[in-house]
Amino acid sequence: MRKRTPQLIISGPQASNSDMQSPVSSVINPRTRSLSPTSRPHTPDLYNPSDFAVQQLDISDESEGGSAITYYTGRDIVSKSPGIRYITENLIKKLSKQEQLSSVQSLNLCLSKAGGKKFKFIEKLEKCDHLLVLNLNNNMIEKIEKLDKQLKLRELSLSYNRIRKIEGLEHMVNLQNLMLAGNYIEHIPAWVGKKLRSLRVLSLKQNNITLLQDISKLKSLKELTSLILTDNPLASLPHYRQYVIYHLRSLNYLDGQPITFQERQEAHDRFHLEELENLENELERKKKEIQLLEQKQSKTMENVKSQEQLNKSLQLEHQQQKNSCKKLEREVETKNELVCLN
């Protein structure tokens, strides 16, 4: 499957109805069915704003700025954007209806107005240190940053932006729902499985993830019950679903569909022997590495012994030279005394 390439599009792909509602409710409905990867275009479509079920923001001009920007799809000019919006403290207070930023627990900065300005930077959230839910879907954000103070955050939605890398979330030990659909992410970093231990729902739908090995990095997430990877290149690989089910055994839902007992059994039958073979191969490789290390250690010990013998030999030679020098000094003194007597 062809990778998505970043395209500057005026409205950007809008989040679908299922992505905009509560992340948990979007995956526990057994009637939800995802189209097969082969039946959908891999590049995000331009979603119709009327598809949204949640309330979208109507932000005043106080957060707007920048000049007009023209966006391209790779073929023709689509349209022009009037510019970029900026997150301000006044805007946060207005949307949350809270005078104290430290009292803000939920903040919706998802935009849907076609042709309108979008947020490009995550900023001015330092004082919102009690934030539990943050929605930044459907913007132009390129980097996850400046969320260091959001230690209590439980739900983070950054779907349909321009993010290429999962970063800046290592400290979020309380994060339960992470929505990153419709971006340009290619890899899942290893720290996700080590740091985000409370994660329950992870959506990476419609990205550029190609390696099944990235899935194994999530093994240690024992609370993870729902994972969405549709419209990624790896979703079209043979045995994709069985591989994910076998390696992530805490999952109850994969790509919005419930995992059945039969699927678990088939995944076990398919990958159990392969896993044993891999473990045996790994054990054999480790044995060879140990043998090589023992050989190196043996050679090192031989070198150390040789060096010790050489050191002893040099010390003995040095002592002999000192004794010889003292003997010569005494002879010289004796001769000097005889000269003086004569």
Secondary structure, 3 states (H helix, E strand, C coil): CCCCCCCCCCCCCCCCHHHHCCCCCCCCCCCCCCCCHHHCCCCCCCCCHHHCCCCCCCCCHHHEECCCEEEECCCCEEEEECCEECCCHHHHHHHHCCCCHHHCCEEECCCCCCCCCEECCCCCCCCCCCCCEEECCCCCCCCCCCCCCCCCCCEEECCCCCCCCCCCCCCCCCCCEEECCCCCCCCCCCHHHHHCCCCCEEECCCCCCCCHHHHHHHCCCCCCCEEECCCCHHHHCCCHHHHHHHHCCCCCEECCEECCHHHHHHHHHHHHHHHHHHHHHHHHHHHHHHHHHHHHHHHHHHHHHHHHHHHHHHHHHHHHHHHHHHHHHHHHHHHHHHHHHC
